[in-house]
Amino acid sequence: MSSRTLFSLTLAIALLAAIVHPGTAYAQPKLAQLQAAASEIAFTTRQMGVPVEGKFTQFTAQVALDPKKPEAGSVAFSINTGSARFGSAELDAEVPKPTWLNAPKFPQASFQSSAIKAVGPGKFEVTGKLAIKGTTRDLVVPVQLAQAGSGAAITSTASGSFTLKRLDFKIGEAEWVDTSMLGNDVVVKFKLVLTGLAPL
């Protein structure tokens, strides 16, 4: 048997296997629709031991997920770094500056998943890359998914939190690298309300 014939036979068998066993390759789930007005990304840090809370008011998310086949899904979000709000005009004006998020140079922070796995009923672990201020770090995010409604009217709420080290991303430079003044840990909490996801 010639090498060309052997190659053709192998290719035919592979194609036949794909047709007979389509479940061996997962199709990308359809993209869910983010309900931005009902969603939230907030964060908490500590200055001199006192909690300081804020939130981002402008962000987008792309979630393609079948909860029954999470390994085929993907999650990405992008945050407008200039949209950080603390409820204080002074702080709101300070955070976009180069010492902090440097919004003019780095207008977006982003997360892109590389793997999703189920870890319990309605619970998932999303692994990916978080990019802030020109620095990218690996991140594992626990996500709890809750649903209300049925059929096409299902509303899904994905929520969770994670902690990042602000100095890993050069957030707070110069005298602000002193973690006795401003804590290094930043707790990020999110709630993404989505329509269009398949049922749990």
LOKEVO-54027 format. One record per atom (N, C-alpha, C): residue number from 0; residue in one letter; x, y, z; atom name. Coordinates in steps of 0.05 Angstrom, whole numbers, always signed. Example, Ala and Ser with C-alpha at 12.3 -4.5 7.8 and 13.67 -1.06 7.14 Angstrom:
// LOKEVO-54027
{0,"A",{+264,-114,+156},"N"}
{0,"A",{+246,-90,+156},"CA"}
{0,"A",{+264,-66,+156},"C"}
{1,"S",{+257,-45,+142},"N"}
{1,"S",{+273,-21,+143},"CA"}
{1,"S",{+258,+1,+157},"C"}
// end
This chain:
// LOKEVO-54027
{0,"M",{+17,-24,+0},"N"}
{0,"M",{+0,+0,+0},"CA"}
{0,"M",{+18,+25,+0},"C"}
{1,"S",{+12,+43,-18},"N"}
{1,"S",{+29,+68,-20},"CA"}
{1,"S",{+22,+86,+4},"C"}
{2,"S",{+42,+104,+9},"N"}
{2,"S",{+38,+123,+31},"CA"}
{2,"S",{+14,+141,+26},"C"}
{3,"R",{+9,+148,+0},"N"}
{3,"R",{-13,+165,-7},"CA"}
{3,"R",{-40,+151,-2},"C"}
{4,"T",{-41,+125,-9},"N"}
{4,"T",{-65,+110,-4},"CA"}
{4,"T",{-70,+107,+26},"C"}
{5,"L",{-49,+102,+42},"N"}
{5,"L",{-51,+99,+70},"CA"}
{5,"L",{-61,+125,+83},"C"}
{6,"F",{-51,+148,+74},"N"}
{6,"F",{-60,+174,+84},"CA"}
{6,"F",{-89,+178,+78},"C"}
{7,"S",{-97,+172,+53},"N"}
{7,"S",{-125,+176,+46},"CA"}
{7,"S",{-144,+158,+62},"C"}
{8,"L",{-135,+133,+68},"N"}
{8,"L",{-152,+115,+83},"CA"}
{8,"L",{-154,+125,+112},"C"}
{9,"T",{-132,+135,+124},"N"}
{9,"T",{-132,+145,+151},"CA"}
{9,"T",{-150,+170,+153},"C"}
{10,"L",{-149,+187,+133},"N"}
{10,"L",{-166,+211,+133},"CA"}
{10,"L",{-195,+204,+132},"C"}
{11,"A",{-202,+184,+115},"N"}
{11,"A",{-229,+175,+112},"CA"}
{11,"A",{-240,+164,+138},"C"}
{12,"I",{-223,+148,+152},"N"}
{12,"I",{-232,+136,+177},"CA"}
{12,"I",{-237,+158,+198},"C"}
{13,"A",{-219,+178,+199},"N"}
{13,"A",{-222,+200,+218},"CA"}
{13,"A",{-248,+215,+212},"C"}
{14,"L",{-254,+221,+187},"N"}
{14,"L",{-278,+235,+180},"CA"}
{14,"L",{-303,+219,+187},"C"}
{15,"L",{-302,+193,+182},"N"}
{15,"L",{-324,+175,+189},"CA"}
{15,"L",{-329,+175,+219},"C"}
{16,"A",{-307,+174,+234},"N"}
{16,"A",{-310,+174,+264},"CA"}
{16,"A",{-322,+200,+274},"C"}
{17,"A",{-315,+222,+261},"N"}
{17,"A",{-327,+248,+269},"CA"}
{17,"A",{-357,+249,+263},"C"}
{18,"I",{-365,+236,+241},"N"}
{18,"I",{-394,+236,+234},"CA"}
{18,"I",{-409,+217,+253},"C"}
{19,"V",{-398,+194,+259},"N"}
{19,"V",{-411,+174,+275},"CA"}
{19,"V",{-412,+182,+304},"C"}
{20,"H",{-390,+196,+313},"N"}
{20,"H",{-389,+204,+341},"CA"}
{20,"H",{-385,+234,+343},"C"}
{21,"P",{-405,+249,+336},"N"}
{21,"P",{-402,+278,+337},"CA"}
{21,"P",{-397,+290,+364},"C"}
{22,"G",{-404,+275,+385},"N"}
{22,"G",{-401,+285,+412},"CA"}
{22,"G",{-372,+287,+421},"C"}
{23,"T",{-353,+276,+406},"N"}
{23,"T",{-325,+277,+413},"CA"}
{23,"T",{-313,+305,+410},"C"}
{24,"A",{-326,+322,+395},"N"}
{24,"A",{-317,+350,+392},"CA"}
{24,"A",{-341,+368,+399},"C"}
{25,"Y",{-336,+387,+417},"N"}
{25,"Y",{-358,+404,+426},"CA"}
{25,"Y",{-360,+429,+409},"C"}
{26,"A",{-385,+435,+402},"N"}
{26,"A",{-390,+460,+387},"CA"}
{26,"A",{-390,+483,+406},"C"}
{27,"Q",{-381,+506,+397},"N"}
{27,"Q",{-381,+530,+414},"CA"}
{27,"Q",{-410,+538,+420},"C"}
{28,"P",{-416,+541,+446},"N"}
{28,"P",{-444,+550,+453},"CA"}
{28,"P",{-449,+578,+442},"C"}
{29,"K",{-474,+585,+439},"N"}
{29,"K",{-481,+612,+430},"CA"}
{29,"K",{-475,+632,+452},"C"}
{30,"L",{-471,+657,+443},"N"}
{30,"L",{-464,+679,+461},"CA"}
{30,"L",{-488,+688,+477},"C"}
{31,"A",{-485,+690,+503},"N"}
{31,"A",{-507,+700,+520},"CA"}
{31,"A",{-508,+731,+518},"C"}
{32,"Q",{-530,+743,+527},"N"}
{32,"Q",{-533,+772,+526},"CA"}
{32,"Q",{-530,+783,+554},"C"}
{33,"L",{-510,+801,+558},"N"}
{33,"L",{-506,+813,+584},"CA"}
{33,"L",{-527,+835,+589},"C"}
{34,"Q",{-540,+834,+612},"N"}
{34,"Q",{-558,+854,+621},"CA"}
{34,"Q",{-542,+874,+638},"C"}
{35,"A",{-530,+894,+625},"N"}
{35,"A",{-511,+911,+639},"CA"}
{35,"A",{-522,+926,+662},"C"}
{36,"A",{-547,+936,+659},"N"}
{36,"A",{-559,+952,+680},"CA"}
{36,"A",{-563,+937,+706},"C"}
{37,"A",{-566,+910,+704},"N"}
{37,"A",{-570,+894,+728},"CA"}
{37,"A",{-544,+881,+738},"C"}
{38,"S",{-522,+885,+723},"N"}
{38,"S",{-497,+873,+730},"CA"}
{38,"S",{-479,+892,+745},"C"}
{39,"E",{-458,+881,+757},"N"}
{39,"E",{-440,+898,+774},"CA"}
{39,"E",{-413,+886,+776},"C"}
{40,"I",{-392,+902,+775},"N"}
{40,"I",{-365,+894,+782},"CA"}
{40,"I",{-355,+915,+803},"C"}
{41,"A",{-350,+905,+827},"N"}
{41,"A",{-342,+922,+850},"CA"}
{41,"A",{-316,+913,+861},"C"}
{42,"F",{-303,+930,+877},"N"}
{42,"F",{-278,+922,+889},"CA"}
{42,"F",{-275,+936,+916},"C"}
{43,"T",{-259,+923,+933},"N"}
{43,"T",{-253,+933,+960},"CA"}
{43,"T",{-224,+931,+966},"C"}
{44,"T",{-212,+953,+975},"N"}
{44,"T",{-185,+953,+985},"CA"}
{44,"T",{-185,+965,+1013},"C"}
{45,"R",{-162,+967,+1026},"N"}
{45,"R",{-161,+978,+1053},"CA"}
{45,"R",{-139,+999,+1054},"C"}
{46,"Q",{-146,+1023,+1063},"N"}
{46,"Q",{-127,+1045,+1067},"CA"}
{46,"Q",{-125,+1050,+1097},"C"}
{47,"M",{-100,+1046,+1107},"N"}
{47,"M",{-95,+1049,+1136},"CA"}
{47,"M",{-114,+1031,+1152},"C"}
{48,"G",{-120,+1008,+1141},"N"}
{48,"G",{-137,+988,+1154},"CA"}
{48,"G",{-167,+993,+1151},"C"}
{49,"V",{-174,+1015,+1138},"N"}
{49,"V",{-203,+1021,+1134},"CA"}
{49,"V",{-212,+1012,+1106},"C"}
{50,"P",{-234,+997,+1104},"N"}
{50,"P",{-243,+989,+1077},"CA"}
{50,"P",{-251,+1012,+1060},"C"}
{51,"V",{-242,+1011,+1035},"N"}
{51,"V",{-249,+1031,+1014},"CA"}
{51,"V",{-262,+1016,+991},"C"}
{52,"E",{-287,+1023,+985},"N"}
{52,"E",{-302,+1008,+965},"CA"}
{52,"E",{-307,+1025,+940},"C"}
{53,"G",{-307,+1012,+917},"N"}
{53,"G",{-312,+1025,+892},"CA"}
{53,"G",{-325,+1006,+872},"C"}
{54,"K",{-331,+1015,+849},"N"}
{54,"K",{-342,+998,+828},"CA"}
{54,"K",{-335,+1010,+801},"C"}
{55,"F",{-337,+993,+780},"N"}
{55,"F",{-333,+1002,+753},"CA"}
{55,"F",{-361,+1005,+740},"C"}
{56,"T",{-365,+1027,+727},"N"}
{56,"T",{-392,+1032,+716},"CA"}
{56,"T",{-394,+1025,+686},"C"}
{57,"Q",{-372,+1019,+673},"N"}
{57,"Q",{-372,+1013,+645},"CA"}
{57,"Q",{-356,+987,+640},"C"}
{58,"F",{-369,+967,+631},"N"}
{58,"F",{-356,+941,+624},"CA"}
{58,"F",{-373,+925,+605},"C"}
{59,"T",{-360,+907,+591},"N"}
{59,"T",{-375,+889,+574},"CA"}
{59,"T",{-366,+860,+580},"C"}
{60,"A",{-383,+841,+573},"N"}
{60,"A",{-376,+813,+578},"CA"}
{60,"A",{-386,+796,+555},"C"}
{61,"Q",{-370,+777,+547},"N"}
{61,"Q",{-378,+757,+527},"CA"}
{61,"Q",{-377,+730,+539},"C"}
{62,"V",{-400,+718,+543},"N"}
{62,"V",{-402,+692,+556},"CA"}
{62,"V",{-416,+673,+537},"C"}
{63,"A",{-401,+652,+530},"N"}
{63,"A",{-412,+630,+514},"CA"}
{63,"A",{-410,+605,+530},"C"}
{64,"L",{-432,+595,+541},"N"}
{64,"L",{-431,+573,+560},"CA"}
{64,"L",{-456,+556,+559},"C"}
{65,"D",{-451,+530,+556},"N"}
{65,"D",{-472,+510,+561},"CA"}
{65,"D",{-465,+498,+588},"C"}
{66,"P",{-481,+503,+609},"N"}
{66,"P",{-474,+493,+636},"CA"}
{66,"P",{-470,+463,+637},"C"}
{67,"K",{-481,+448,+618},"N"}
{67,"K",{-478,+419,+618},"CA"}
{67,"K",{-452,+411,+604},"C"}
{68,"K",{-440,+429,+589},"N"}
{68,"K",{-415,+423,+575},"CA"}
{68,"K",{-396,+448,+578},"C"}
{69,"P",{-389,+454,+603},"N"}
{69,"P",{-374,+479,+608},"CA"}
{69,"P",{-346,+480,+594},"C"}
{70,"E",{-335,+456,+590},"N"}
{70,"E",{-308,+455,+577},"CA"}
{70,"E",{-308,+467,+549},"C"}
{71,"A",{-331,+469,+536},"N"}
{71,"A",{-333,+480,+510},"CA"}
{71,"A",{-337,+510,+510},"C"}
{72,"G",{-341,+521,+534},"N"}
{72,"G",{-348,+549,+536},"CA"}
{72,"G",{-325,+568,+537},"C"}
{73,"S",{-331,+594,+538},"N"}
{73,"S",{-311,+615,+541},"CA"}
{73,"S",{-323,+639,+554},"C"}
{74,"V",{-306,+653,+569},"N"}
{74,"V",{-315,+677,+583},"CA"}
{74,"V",{-294,+699,+578},"C"}
{75,"A",{-303,+723,+572},"N"}
{75,"A",{-285,+745,+569},"CA"}
{75,"A",{-299,+770,+579},"C"}
{76,"F",{-284,+788,+592},"N"}
{76,"F",{-296,+814,+599},"CA"}
{76,"F",{-276,+835,+596},"C"}
{77,"S",{-286,+859,+591},"N"}
{77,"S",{-269,+882,+587},"CA"}
{77,"S",{-280,+905,+604},"C"}
{78,"I",{-263,+919,+619},"N"}
{78,"I",{-271,+940,+637},"CA"}
{78,"I",{-258,+966,+628},"C"}
{79,"N",{-274,+987,+627},"N"}
{79,"N",{-264,+1014,+622},"CA"}
{79,"N",{-251,+1024,+648},"C"}
{80,"T",{-224,+1026,+648},"N"}
{80,"T",{-210,+1033,+673},"CA"}
{80,"T",{-217,+1061,+682},"C"}
{81,"G",{-224,+1078,+664},"N"}
{81,"G",{-232,+1105,+672},"CA"}
{81,"G",{-259,+1108,+684},"C"}
{82,"S",{-273,+1085,+687},"N"}
{82,"S",{-300,+1086,+698},"CA"}
{82,"S",{-301,+1078,+727},"C"}
{83,"A",{-278,+1076,+740},"N"}
{83,"A",{-277,+1070,+769},"CA"}
{83,"A",{-290,+1092,+785},"C"}
{84,"R",{-308,+1085,+803},"N"}
{84,"R",{-322,+1105,+819},"CA"}
{84,"R",{-322,+1097,+848},"C"}
{85,"F",{-316,+1117,+865},"N"}
{85,"F",{-316,+1113,+894},"CA"}
{85,"F",{-338,+1128,+909},"C"}
{86,"G",{-352,+1145,+894},"N"}
{86,"G",{-371,+1163,+907},"CA"}
{86,"G",{-358,+1187,+918},"C"}
{87,"S",{-332,+1192,+911},"N"}
{87,"S",{-318,+1216,+920},"CA"}
{87,"S",{-305,+1228,+895},"C"}
{88,"A",{-312,+1253,+890},"N"}
{88,"A",{-302,+1266,+866},"CA"}
{88,"A",{-271,+1267,+865},"C"}
{89,"E",{-259,+1270,+888},"N"}
{89,"E",{-230,+1271,+890},"CA"}
{89,"E",{-217,+1244,+883},"C"}
{90,"L",{-228,+1222,+894},"N"}
{90,"L",{-217,+1196,+887},"CA"}
{90,"L",{-223,+1188,+858},"C"}
{91,"D",{-247,+1195,+849},"N"}
{91,"D",{-255,+1188,+822},"CA"}
{91,"D",{-236,+1202,+801},"C"}
{92,"A",{-227,+1225,+808},"N"}
{92,"A",{-208,+1240,+790},"CA"}
{92,"A",{-180,+1229,+792},"C"}
{93,"E",{-173,+1217,+815},"N"}
{93,"E",{-146,+1208,+820},"CA"}
{93,"E",{-139,+1181,+807},"C"}
{94,"V",{-158,+1163,+809},"N"}
{94,"V",{-153,+1135,+800},"CA"}
{94,"V",{-145,+1132,+771},"C"}
{95,"P",{-155,+1148,+752},"N"}
{95,"P",{-146,+1144,+724},"CA"}
{95,"P",{-118,+1154,+719},"C"}
{96,"K",{-105,+1167,+738},"N"}
{96,"K",{-79,+1179,+734},"CA"}
{96,"K",{-57,+1157,+732},"C"}
{97,"P",{-33,+1163,+721},"N"}
{97,"P",{-12,+1143,+717},"CA"}
{97,"P",{-4,+1128,+742},"C"}
{98,"T",{-5,+1141,+765},"N"}
{98,"T",{+3,+1127,+790},"CA"}
{98,"T",{-15,+1103,+795},"C"}
{99,"W",{-40,+1105,+787},"N"}
{99,"W",{-60,+1084,+793},"CA"}
{99,"W",{-66,+1067,+768},"C"}
{100,"L",{-88,+1072,+755},"N"}
{100,"L",{-95,+1054,+732},"CA"}
{100,"L",{-86,+1065,+705},"C"}
{101,"N",{-76,+1090,+704},"N"}
{101,"N",{-65,+1101,+680},"CA"}
{101,"N",{-84,+1097,+656},"C"}
{102,"A",{-109,+1106,+660},"N"}
{102,"A",{-130,+1101,+640},"CA"}
{102,"A",{-124,+1113,+612},"C"}
{103,"P",{-110,+1136,+610},"N"}
{103,"P",{-104,+1146,+583},"CA"}
{103,"P",{-87,+1127,+567},"C"}
{104,"K",{-68,+1113,+580},"N"}
{104,"K",{-50,+1095,+566},"CA"}
{104,"K",{-61,+1067,+564},"C"}
{105,"F",{-75,+1059,+586},"N"}
{105,"F",{-87,+1032,+587},"CA"}
{105,"F",{-117,+1034,+593},"C"}
{106,"P",{-133,+1041,+573},"N"}
{106,"P",{-161,+1047,+577},"CA"}
{106,"P",{-178,+1022,+584},"C"}
{107,"Q",{-167,+998,+579},"N"}
{107,"Q",{-183,+974,+584},"CA"}
{107,"Q",{-167,+955,+602},"C"}
{108,"A",{-181,+942,+620},"N"}
{108,"A",{-171,+918,+634},"CA"}
{108,"A",{-188,+895,+624},"C"}
{109,"S",{-176,+872,+622},"N"}
{109,"S",{-191,+850,+609},"CA"}
{109,"S",{-184,+823,+622},"C"}
{110,"F",{-203,+805,+618},"N"}
{110,"F",{-200,+777,+626},"CA"}
{110,"F",{-208,+759,+603},"C"}
{111,"Q",{-193,+738,+597},"N"}
{111,"Q",{-199,+719,+577},"CA"}
{111,"Q",{-195,+691,+587},"C"}
{112,"S",{-216,+675,+587},"N"}
{112,"S",{-214,+648,+598},"CA"}
{112,"S",{-198,+630,+579},"C"}
{113,"S",{-185,+610,+591},"N"}
{113,"S",{-172,+589,+576},"CA"}
{113,"S",{-184,+561,+582},"C"}
{114,"A",{-198,+559,+604},"N"}
{114,"A",{-211,+533,+611},"CA"}
{114,"A",{-233,+539,+631},"C"}
{115,"I",{-255,+523,+628},"N"}
{115,"I",{-277,+524,+647},"CA"}
{115,"I",{-284,+495,+655},"C"}
{116,"K",{-287,+491,+681},"N"}
{116,"K",{-295,+464,+690},"CA"}
{116,"K",{-316,+466,+712},"C"}
{117,"A",{-334,+446,+713},"N"}
{117,"A",{-354,+445,+734},"CA"}
{117,"A",{-341,+434,+759},"C"}
{118,"V",{-348,+446,+782},"N"}
{118,"V",{-337,+436,+808},"CA"}
{118,"V",{-359,+430,+828},"C"}
{119,"G",{-384,+431,+819},"N"}
{119,"G",{-406,+425,+836},"CA"}
{119,"G",{-432,+435,+822},"C"}
{120,"P",{-455,+429,+834},"N"}
{120,"P",{-480,+439,+822},"CA"}
{120,"P",{-481,+469,+819},"C"}
{121,"G",{-482,+479,+795},"N"}
{121,"G",{-482,+507,+790},"CA"}
{121,"G",{-456,+522,+797},"C"}
{122,"K",{-435,+506,+801},"N"}
{122,"K",{-409,+518,+809},"CA"}
{122,"K",{-388,+512,+787},"C"}
{123,"F",{-373,+532,+780},"N"}
{123,"F",{-353,+529,+759},"CA"}
{123,"F",{-327,+542,+768},"C"}
{124,"E",{-305,+533,+756},"N"}
{124,"E",{-279,+545,+760},"CA"}
{124,"E",{-269,+554,+733},"C"}
{125,"V",{-264,+580,+730},"N"}
{125,"V",{-256,+592,+705},"CA"}
{125,"V",{-227,+600,+707},"C"}
{126,"T",{-210,+588,+690},"N"}
{126,"T",{-182,+594,+690},"CA"}
{126,"T",{-176,+612,+666},"C"}
{127,"G",{-159,+633,+670},"N"}
{127,"G",{-153,+650,+647},"CA"}
{127,"G",{-132,+670,+653},"C"}
{128,"K",{-131,+691,+638},"N"}
{128,"K",{-111,+712,+640},"CA"}
{128,"K",{-124,+739,+646},"C"}
{129,"L",{-114,+752,+666},"N"}
{129,"L",{-124,+779,+674},"CA"}
{129,"L",{-103,+799,+666},"C"}
{130,"A",{-110,+819,+650},"N"}
{130,"A",{-92,+840,+641},"CA"}
{130,"A",{-100,+867,+652},"C"}
{131,"I",{-82,+880,+666},"N"}
{131,"I",{-87,+907,+677},"CA"}
{131,"I",{-62,+923,+674},"C"}
{132,"K",{-64,+947,+663},"N"}
{132,"K",{-42,+966,+662},"CA"}
{132,"K",{-17,+954,+649},"C"}
{133,"G",{-21,+939,+628},"N"}
{133,"G",{+1,+928,+613},"CA"}
{133,"G",{+13,+903,+624},"C"}
{134,"T",{+2,+892,+646},"N"}
{134,"T",{+13,+868,+658},"CA"}
{134,"T",{-9,+846,+657},"C"}
{135,"T",{-1,+822,+651},"N"}
{135,"T",{-19,+799,+649},"CA"}
{135,"T",{-12,+778,+669},"C"}
{136,"R",{-31,+768,+684},"N"}
{136,"R",{-27,+747,+704},"CA"}
{136,"R",{-47,+725,+701},"C"}
{137,"D",{-39,+701,+709},"N"}
{137,"D",{-58,+678,+710},"CA"}
{137,"D",{-78,+682,+733},"C"}
{138,"L",{-102,+673,+728},"N"}
{138,"L",{-123,+677,+748},"CA"}
{138,"L",{-143,+654,+747},"C"}
{139,"V",{-151,+644,+770},"N"}
{139,"V",{-172,+624,+772},"CA"}
{139,"V",{-196,+637,+787},"C"}
{140,"V",{-219,+637,+774},"N"}
{140,"V",{-242,+651,+786},"CA"}
{140,"V",{-264,+631,+792},"C"}
{141,"P",{-273,+629,+817},"N"}
{141,"P",{-296,+612,+823},"CA"}
{141,"P",{-322,+627,+816},"C"}
{142,"V",{-340,+613,+803},"N"}
{142,"V",{-365,+625,+794},"CA"}
{142,"V",{-389,+608,+803},"C"}
{143,"Q",{-409,+621,+814},"N"}
{143,"Q",{-434,+608,+821},"CA"}
{143,"Q",{-455,+618,+801},"C"}
{144,"L",{-469,+599,+789},"N"}
{144,"L",{-489,+605,+770},"CA"}
{144,"L",{-517,+598,+780},"C"}
{145,"A",{-535,+618,+781},"N"}
{145,"A",{-562,+613,+790},"CA"}
{145,"A",{-581,+622,+767},"C"}
{146,"Q",{-603,+608,+765},"N"}
{146,"Q",{-622,+614,+744},"CA"}
{146,"Q",{-650,+616,+754},"C"}
{147,"A",{-665,+633,+740},"N"}
{147,"A",{-694,+637,+745},"CA"}
{147,"A",{-709,+637,+719},"C"}
{148,"G",{-734,+628,+720},"N"}
{148,"G",{-750,+627,+695},"CA"}
{148,"G",{-746,+600,+681},"C"}
{149,"S",{-757,+597,+657},"N"}
{149,"S",{-755,+572,+643},"CA"}
{149,"S",{-755,+578,+613},"C"}
{150,"G",{-745,+558,+598},"N"}
{150,"G",{-744,+560,+569},"CA"}
{150,"G",{-728,+585,+559},"C"}
{151,"A",{-740,+599,+540},"N"}
{151,"A",{-726,+622,+529},"CA"}
{151,"A",{-726,+646,+548},"C"}
{152,"A",{-741,+643,+570},"N"}
{152,"A",{-743,+665,+590},"CA"}
{152,"A",{-724,+662,+613},"C"}
{153,"I",{-705,+643,+611},"N"}
{153,"I",{-686,+639,+633},"CA"}
{153,"I",{-668,+663,+636},"C"}
{154,"T",{-666,+672,+661},"N"}
{154,"T",{-646,+693,+668},"CA"}
{154,"T",{-625,+680,+686},"C"}
{155,"S",{-600,+683,+678},"N"}
{155,"S",{-578,+671,+693},"CA"}
{155,"S",{-562,+692,+707},"C"}
{156,"T",{-553,+687,+731},"N"}
{156,"T",{-536,+705,+746},"CA"}
{156,"T",{-511,+691,+754},"C"}
{157,"A",{-488,+701,+743},"N"}
{157,"A",{-462,+690,+749},"CA"}
{157,"A",{-449,+708,+769},"C"}
{158,"S",{-442,+698,+792},"N"}
{158,"S",{-430,+715,+812},"CA"}
{158,"S",{-406,+701,+825},"C"}
{159,"G",{-389,+717,+837},"N"}
{159,"G",{-365,+707,+850},"CA"}
{159,"G",{-346,+729,+858},"C"}
{160,"S",{-323,+721,+868},"N"}
{160,"S",{-303,+741,+876},"CA"}
{160,"S",{-276,+729,+874},"C"}
{161,"F",{-256,+746,+872},"N"}
{161,"F",{-228,+737,+873},"CA"}
{161,"F",{-211,+760,+884},"C"}
{162,"T",{-187,+753,+892},"N"}
{162,"T",{-169,+773,+904},"CA"}
{162,"T",{-145,+776,+886},"C"}
{163,"L",{-138,+800,+880},"N"}
{163,"L",{-113,+805,+865},"CA"}
{163,"L",{-94,+822,+882},"C"}
{164,"K",{-69,+821,+875},"N"}
{164,"K",{-48,+837,+888},"CA"}
{164,"K",{-44,+862,+870},"C"}
{165,"R",{-51,+885,+881},"N"}
{165,"R",{-49,+909,+864},"CA"}
{165,"R",{-21,+915,+854},"C"}
{166,"L",{+0,+908,+871},"N"}
{166,"L",{+27,+914,+863},"CA"}
{166,"L",{+36,+896,+840},"C"}
{167,"D",{+23,+873,+836},"N"}
{167,"D",{+29,+856,+813},"CA"}
{167,"D",{+23,+871,+787},"C"}
{168,"F",{+5,+890,+788},"N"}
{168,"F",{-4,+905,+765},"CA"}
{168,"F",{+5,+934,+766},"C"}
{169,"K",{+23,+941,+785},"N"}
{169,"K",{+34,+968,+788},"CA"}
{169,"K",{+11,+989,+793},"C"}
{170,"I",{-9,+980,+808},"N"}
{170,"I",{-30,+998,+816},"CA"}
{170,"I",{-23,+1011,+842},"C"}
{171,"G",{-16,+1037,+841},"N"}
{171,"G",{-6,+1051,+865},"CA"}
{171,"G",{+24,+1051,+865},"C"}
{172,"E",{+36,+1070,+850},"N"}
{172,"E",{+65,+1071,+848},"CA"}
{172,"E",{+76,+1093,+867},"C"}
{173,"A",{+103,+1097,+865},"N"}
{173,"A",{+116,+1116,+882},"CA"}
{173,"A",{+111,+1110,+912},"C"}
{174,"E",{+103,+1130,+928},"N"}
{174,"E",{+99,+1125,+956},"CA"}
{174,"E",{+77,+1105,+962},"C"}
{175,"W",{+60,+1099,+943},"N"}
{175,"W",{+37,+1082,+948},"CA"}
{175,"W",{+44,+1052,+946},"C"}
{176,"V",{+70,+1046,+941},"N"}
{176,"V",{+78,+1017,+942},"CA"}
{176,"V",{+79,+1008,+972},"C"}
{177,"D",{+78,+1027,+990},"N"}
{177,"D",{+78,+1020,+1019},"CA"}
{177,"D",{+51,+1008,+1026},"C"}
{178,"T",{+51,+982,+1032},"N"}
{178,"T",{+26,+968,+1037},"CA"}
{178,"T",{+16,+974,+1065},"C"}
{179,"S",{+32,+987,+1082},"N"}
{179,"S",{+21,+995,+1108},"CA"}
{179,"S",{+2,+1019,+1105},"C"}
{180,"M",{+5,+1034,+1083},"N"}
{180,"M",{-13,+1056,+1077},"CA"}
{180,"M",{-37,+1046,+1062},"C"}
{181,"L",{-32,+1030,+1041},"N"}
{181,"L",{-54,+1019,+1025},"CA"}
{181,"L",{-49,+990,+1021},"C"}
{182,"G",{-68,+974,+1029},"N"}
{182,"G",{-65,+945,+1028},"CA"}
{182,"G",{-59,+935,+1000},"C"}
{183,"N",{-45,+912,+998},"N"}
{183,"N",{-38,+901,+972},"CA"}
{183,"N",{-61,+885,+960},"C"}
{184,"D",{-78,+874,+978},"N"}
{184,"D",{-101,+857,+969},"CA"}
{184,"D",{-124,+875,+959},"C"}
{185,"V",{-134,+868,+936},"N"}
{185,"V",{-159,+881,+926},"CA"}
{185,"V",{-179,+858,+921},"C"}
{186,"V",{-201,+859,+934},"N"}
{186,"V",{-222,+839,+930},"CA"}
{186,"V",{-242,+849,+909},"C"}
{187,"V",{-244,+834,+888},"N"}
{187,"V",{-262,+841,+866},"CA"}
{187,"V",{-287,+822,+867},"C"}
{188,"K",{-310,+835,+867},"N"}
{188,"K",{-335,+820,+868},"CA"}
{188,"K",{-351,+826,+842},"C"}
{189,"F",{-363,+806,+831},"N"}
{189,"F",{-378,+811,+806},"CA"}
{189,"F",{-405,+797,+807},"C"}
{190,"K",{-424,+809,+792},"N"}
{190,"K",{-450,+797,+787},"CA"}
{190,"K",{-457,+803,+758},"C"}
{191,"L",{-458,+782,+742},"N"}
{191,"L",{-465,+786,+714},"CA"}
{191,"L",{-492,+773,+709},"C"}
{192,"V",{-511,+789,+701},"N"}
{192,"V",{-538,+779,+695},"CA"}
{192,"V",{-540,+775,+664},"C"}
{193,"L",{-547,+750,+657},"N"}
{193,"L",{-546,+742,+629},"CA"}
{193,"L",{-573,+729,+620},"C"}
{194,"T",{-579,+733,+595},"N"}
{194,"T",{-601,+718,+583},"CA"}
{194,"T",{-589,+702,+559},"C"}
{195,"G",{-603,+680,+553},"N"}
{195,"G",{-594,+664,+530},"CA"}
{195,"G",{-577,+641,+537},"C"}
{196,"L",{-571,+636,+563},"N"}
{196,"L",{-556,+612,+570},"CA"}
{196,"L",{-574,+588,+572},"C"}
{197,"A",{-563,+565,+565},"N"}
{197,"A",{-578,+540,+568},"CA"}
{197,"A",{-583,+534,+597},"C"}
{198,"P",{-604,+518,+604},"N"}
{198,"P",{-610,+512,+632},"CA"}
{198,"P",{-588,+494,+645},"C"}
{199,"L",{-586,+497,+671},"N"}
{199,"L",{-568,+481,+687},"CA"}
{199,"L",{-575,+451,+686},"C"}
// end
